[in-house]
Amino acid sequence: MLLFMLYAVLNVGPYNLSFNLSQFNFTIENGYDRIRGIDMLSTADTGAPELPVKSLNFIHPNGTSWKGSENDCRWDI
């Protein structure tokens, strides 16, 4: 099982997120147009700049380290 998990972690390609319009609520609050993602975090400060956020949690095997960038994901053992 551990070997399978290690294989799955090491062979993750680029992570892509896709969204449907139905996942967002469009409202007007205090004169501001507000877009909220249904399953995304957002600030409570209406009118302040914000981007929809999606939290991702990663678990990597002991003895490995993260080496990557926005466009490249890899683990060094």
FENHUVEN-V203740 format. One record per residue. N is the residue number from 1. PHI is phi in whole degrees, -180 to 180 (* if undefined). PSI is psi as a letter, one per 30 degrees, with the letter a starting at -180 (none if undefined). Layout:
n = <N:N>
phi = <PHI:PHI>
psi = <PSI:PSI>
This chain:
n = <1:2:3:4:5:6:7:8:9:10:11:12:13:14:15:16:17:18:19:20:21:22:23:24:25:26:27:28:29:30:31:32:33:34:35:36:37:38:39:40:41:42:43:44:45:46:47:48:49:50:51:52:53:54:55:56:57:58:59:60:61:62:63:64:65:66:67:68:69:70:71:72:73:74:75:76:77>
phi = <*:-61:-63:-63:-64:-63:-60:-65:-67:-74:-106:-78:-87:-58:-90:-116:-110:-128:-134:-105:-57:-68:-83:-122:-106:-113:-137:-117:-129:52:83:-107:-76:-126:-115:-123:-80:-59:-109:-121:-78:-151:-82:-96:-93:-59:98:-79:-61:-157:-120:-60:-123:-124:-81:-125:-113:-124:-118:-120:-62:-58:90:-109:-136:-81:-132:-175:-144:-60:-107:-141:-126:-155:-118:-103:-109>
psi = <e:e:e:e:e:e:e:e:e:f:g:k:a:k:k:k:k:k:l:k:e:f:g:k:k:j:l:k:k:h:g:k:k:k:k:k:k:e:h:l:l:l:l:g:i:k:f:k:k:l:k:k:k:j:k:k:k:k:k:l:k:k:g:l:l:k:j:l:a:e:g:k:k:l:k:k:none>
